[in-house]
Amino acid sequence: AVEGVVPESIRKLLDDPHWKQRQEGLQQLKEWWLGHPGEAGPITEHIVKYLKKKCKDFKESNFQINRELLELLANIPTLAPSKVTKTLANTIITPWADKLSDGKLAGQLSSLFLDLSEHVTPTFTAARVIKAVKDNSSPKVSECVCKFLEQLVTEFGLGTVDVKLIIQYTKATLDHKNKGTRTAGQSLVVLLHRYAGSAVLTLLEGDKNAVDRINDKTLAELRDMCERRKDEKVPEPSRCVRGSVFGGGAPSAMARPAQASGGSAAAAGGASGSGMSLDDLIPRTSIANDINTKLLKDLSDASAWKTRREALDTIRDIIRGKGNGHITPTGLSDLFTALKARLADQNKPVSKAALEVVHQLGEALGAAGARVHAKAILLPLLSRFSDKQNTTRDLTLSAVQVWFKAVGPAVWIPSAISALSDPSPEQKEAVLLLLIDDADFTATDTQHTHHLARELLDALQDKNQRIRTLAEKVLDKVVPLVGASTLDKMVCDLKPAAQNAIRPTIDRLTLTSSADTHSHTGVPPAAEGVGVGVCGVEERSVDMNMSMDGGGGGGGEELRDNLSQHSVPLDGVRKMARPPVAPKNGAARRAESRERGRPAKPGTSKNRTPSAHTPVRPGKEAKAAAAAASGGSGGGGGSTNGLPPDGLAIMPKGGKVRRQERVSHQKWPVTELRPELVEALQVDLRPHVSQALLAHMFDSNFQKALKALDCWRVYVGVAGNFASVAEVMDLLLKWITVRLFETNTRITSATLELTKLLFHRMEDSGYEMTDVEASTIIPHIVERVGHNQAQFRERFRE
């Protein structure tokens, strides 16, 4: 495989017995690989084996050759990441492991091994390195391997490595005669202790009769060293395994190691699933006998707060001392019952001490033990967010994060839902933030998801603007799981005043959720153009999409050719339901519909001509309805102006009026555009344009933005389309101002051209801008009359 791909000139150089020729061959191979990654990538493993064969199984004694080899191998994780398998990594790691002791190569090797670990896991790398050097008696090799393992744990976290394997290897270095080897081993143990606490020393002690048991003097020295550095902050991981739960990025706040009091820290790092869990590794101790009746009585003493505080301090010492920071959950039910009362203690020092104990218990119990007592403690713990003191809320947040990480979202989300019913704004805000940042609602059952949706509907009616905003963000994540129809039923259960207050928000969220779902699945929102309105009321509207799926590199002509995509509407534009009335027969319902000017039930009249109220149907009827909705201009079956009559998606009735009423109190900014306003504009535009056009309109790539501007310019340029444009004039003007914030001169020029054309169409049609539209565009034009470029100054003045 190599002979058919790698140039012959390079292979001849690598076969040359003189080291300088082989060095030149390696340099040329590196340059060829960088220039031809598509050819070299598929045979990466073969190239590595070929190099191993040509370079004495990677046991070259020449430093220059080794340096060139490592520079070449270091490119593999970048140039061919998909080819970095455990077989390939083993081919590299095993022969090079003892070279970690070479001062000239140690830096390159460590970097290469760490890069490979991102693909094959740190557990695999550590195991290969330890196995490769286990029979090597060189003190320098043992010292350098310990330093590398320390670097591996620091950069990936303790949760990604086999702790037991590392400790077993380190034992041999702690009693070594060589001082450098002993120091490296001790440093590694101290680092592990900062992560996992005194349980690491328990593992080092092992069986007293074991052959490799460490002597008592060495253990005493280690304890002193660990005690001196126990309060140092645990380093946060800077790397993670590709494809792990962190997806190649930095771990989230909930996944990072939490610094524990007394040197006991939670198992740390990006838990990629490759390393052993500390919960399974470290033995746990029962403290049930130490939490005796007298201690519980002191903890519940209502007459002396100092007695309660001393009892809490005693419990902390028991967990840290006898329990070694790792305890079993058995026999602690009475303790948690007493702690619930102390969390709500009126004495601040006592309640804060109780929070610290609960925090410590969350770490000491581990995942399995915390789940046993989660139901009893989580809700009382969350209630402490209602405290007015920042220090208390900070302690609460720290404890909550430890418990949430331990028990998982399926356990803590139900307690968080219950905490939302509390009237305290501080508590509601804190819980909503936790639901936004750390909740995985897919792990929650349907009953709890529906309960959460009802609580969020109540939060949307809160007097506090901050709570309403946060509730909307959480509800946005919940709507796809609950479903728009189910959410509508929940809204209908509210009082009319509450429905009126939250309906715009619900419409926007369900519209966004529906559009996102359909953009991923490719399934249209409805088959007959009939959307289900509030409380089951049917609504009909025409929706015609302007498609930009045509081409990536073409100009406006390709876009114009793709403006004929037709689709049915999303169910986001709705009307408030009328009070329920007694059912009527078919004739009465049709007569009443005609009196109100609304269409009767589809299919009840055979000879009805299409109108703006006619539901869209596939084929010719859809085109006729679209033509009627746009005022009949532009031609019937075909377009005389080169554009289809249904090029722009609009809602022909009431959408603009309701939309402007909703934002009439808002002032569109002139000097600084807030991100949330741009997001809201995208949501409002979504029913009126295709997904492709919407993406181009807000794309940071100026070429795509130019295509969107050209698309609008062509459409606005057709006189018969102005009636449709008028229905979205407010949104179009807002989008124009968004593009006016651009510094790209081509964007500015195209935006000015579209704006000028739009004003000409307004003048020709006798159109008068509404207050919302005028206050949107005019201040922006006035602001830019003094543009720093003369060509634009003149055009803005025009």
Helices and strands as residue ranges (DSSP letters): H 8-15, H 19-35, H 37-40, G 41-43, H 44-54, G 56-58, H 63-73, H 76-79, G 81-83, H 86-96, G 97-101, H 106-120, H 122-133, H 139-156, G 158-160, H 163-174, H 179-196, H 199-205, H 216-228, G 261-263, H 278-281, H 293-299, H 305-320, H 333-343, H 348-382, G 383-386, H 390-407, H 409-419, H 425-438, G 441-443, H 446-459, H 465-482, H 484-492, H 496-521, E 530-532, G 534-536, E 538-540, H 556-561, H 586-595, H 620-629, H 655-663, H 675-685, H 691-697, H 702-716, G 719-721, H 722-727, H 729-740, H 745-765, H 771-783, H 790-797
